[in-house]
Amino acid sequence: MMPLPLLKEIPTAPAAAPEVHHEWRSALNSLRMIALDCRVAAQTDLFEACALLSNKQETAQDAHARALLKCLRQAVSNKPIFYRPGTKEVSFDEAWLMRALVAVKSGDTDSFMFLLRSRVPKQHQRHVAFLIKGISEQFSQV
């Protein structure tokens, strides 16, 4: 019998970093600034954060983003990664959040629900959806 030749590994190109459209770049940098602040802040329970916010107009402009970024670790399986403001690269977590924001802003409910269900356990989906929709409204007013 003749031995089988060893298979060579096929070199693969590194995955391209997700692109963020230029109109959303400032929103991403704002979220990164908030994420920096939230790193040192105490974690907040997702349910409590949403209950405090409700839909009051007088809440701080970045309140939804701050609440989401403080609670995101509770809602997803891995610790979310946010880069420093101005960084060209985009993490998986940043790309996921930006895609969700774009889906909400464009009224693409199916894509938004797919993104939400792909990462967030059922018991947290309503709260995370509320916060992401609040962030989308916040950045569409700027």
C-alpha positions as CSV (number, residue, x, y, z in Angstrom):
1,M,0.0,0.0,0.0
2,M,1.1,3.5,-0.8
3,P,1.0,6.0,2.1
4,L,-1.4,8.9,1.6
5,P,0.4,12.2,0.9
6,L,0.2,14.8,3.7
7,L,-2.3,17.5,3.0
8,K,-0.9,20.9,3.0
9,E,-2.8,23.6,4.9
10,I,-4.2,26.0,2.5
11,P,-3.2,29.5,3.6
12,T,-6.2,31.7,4.3
13,A,-6.2,35.4,4.1
14,P,-7.0,37.1,7.4
15,A,-10.6,38.1,7.8
16,A,-11.2,41.6,6.7
17,A,-12.2,43.9,9.5
18,P,-15.9,45.0,9.3
19,E,-16.3,48.4,7.8
20,V,-18.4,51.1,9.5
21,H,-20.0,53.6,7.2
22,H,-18.6,57.1,7.7
23,E,-22.0,58.5,8.9
24,W,-21.9,55.9,11.8
25,R,-18.2,56.4,12.6
26,S,-18.9,59.3,15.1
27,A,-21.6,57.2,16.8
28,L,-19.1,54.4,17.2
29,N,-16.5,56.7,18.7
30,S,-19.2,58.1,21.1
31,L,-20.0,54.6,22.2
32,R,-16.3,53.8,22.6
33,M,-16.0,56.9,24.9
34,I,-18.9,55.7,27.0
35,A,-17.5,52.2,27.1
36,L,-14.2,53.6,28.5
37,D,-16.2,55.3,31.3
38,C,-18.2,52.1,31.9
39,R,-15.2,49.9,32.3
40,V,-14.4,51.4,35.7
41,A,-18.1,51.8,36.8
42,A,-20.0,49.2,38.7
43,Q,-21.9,46.8,36.6
44,T,-25.7,47.3,36.5
45,D,-28.5,44.8,36.3
46,L,-30.2,44.9,32.9
47,F,-33.7,44.9,34.3
48,E,-33.0,47.7,36.7
49,A,-31.3,49.8,34.1
50,C,-34.2,49.6,31.8
51,A,-36.7,50.3,34.6
52,L,-34.8,53.5,35.5
53,L,-34.7,54.8,32.0
54,S,-38.3,54.1,30.8
55,N,-39.0,56.5,28.0
56,K,-38.5,59.8,29.8
57,Q,-37.3,62.6,27.5
58,E,-35.4,64.3,30.3
59,T,-32.9,61.4,30.7
60,A,-29.3,62.2,29.8
61,Q,-28.5,62.0,26.1
62,D,-26.1,59.0,26.5
63,A,-28.2,57.3,29.2
64,H,-29.3,54.4,26.9
65,A,-25.8,53.8,25.7
66,R,-24.3,54.0,29.2
67,A,-27.0,51.5,30.5
68,L,-26.4,49.1,27.6
69,L,-22.6,49.1,27.9
70,K,-22.8,48.6,31.6
71,C,-25.1,45.6,31.2
72,L,-23.9,44.1,28.0
73,R,-21.6,41.6,29.8
74,Q,-24.7,40.2,31.5
75,A,-26.5,39.9,28.2
76,V,-23.9,38.2,26.0
77,S,-21.8,35.1,26.6
78,N,-18.3,36.7,26.2
79,K,-16.9,40.0,27.6
80,P,-17.7,42.6,25.0
81,I,-14.7,44.3,23.4
82,F,-14.7,48.0,22.5
83,Y,-11.6,49.7,21.1
84,R,-10.4,53.2,22.0
85,P,-12.1,56.1,20.2
86,G,-10.5,56.8,16.8
87,T,-9.2,53.2,16.2
88,K,-9.8,52.2,12.6
89,E,-10.3,48.5,13.4
90,V,-13.8,47.4,14.6
91,S,-14.3,44.6,17.1
92,F,-16.9,41.9,16.6
93,D,-19.0,43.4,19.4
94,E,-18.8,46.9,17.9
95,A,-19.7,45.6,14.5
96,W,-22.7,43.7,15.9
97,L,-23.9,46.8,17.8
98,M,-23.5,49.1,14.8
99,R,-25.4,46.6,12.5
100,A,-28.2,46.5,15.1
101,L,-28.3,50.3,15.2
102,V,-28.4,50.5,11.4
103,A,-31.2,47.9,11.2
104,V,-33.3,49.9,13.8
105,K,-32.7,53.2,12.0
106,S,-33.6,51.7,8.6
107,G,-36.7,49.9,10.0
108,D,-35.3,46.5,9.1
109,T,-37.0,44.6,12.0
110,D,-36.1,41.2,10.6
111,S,-32.4,41.9,10.6
112,F,-32.6,43.5,14.0
113,M,-34.3,40.6,15.5
114,F,-31.9,38.2,13.9
115,L,-28.9,40.1,15.4
116,L,-30.6,40.2,18.8
117,R,-31.5,36.5,18.8
118,S,-28.0,35.5,17.6
119,R,-26.3,36.8,20.7
120,V,-28.7,37.7,23.5
121,P,-30.5,35.0,25.6
122,K,-34.3,35.2,25.4
123,Q,-34.7,36.6,28.9
124,H,-32.6,39.7,28.1
125,Q,-33.8,40.3,24.5
126,R,-36.6,42.8,25.4
127,H,-34.3,44.9,27.5
128,V,-31.4,44.9,25.1
129,A,-33.8,45.8,22.2
130,F,-35.2,48.7,24.3
131,L,-31.7,50.1,24.9
132,I,-30.5,49.7,21.3
133,K,-33.6,51.4,20.1
134,G,-33.0,54.2,22.5
135,I,-29.4,54.6,21.3
136,S,-30.5,54.6,17.7
137,E,-33.0,57.4,18.5
138,Q,-30.3,59.3,20.4
139,F,-27.9,59.3,17.4
140,S,-30.5,60.0,14.8
141,Q,-31.3,63.3,16.7
142,V,-27.6,64.5,16.6
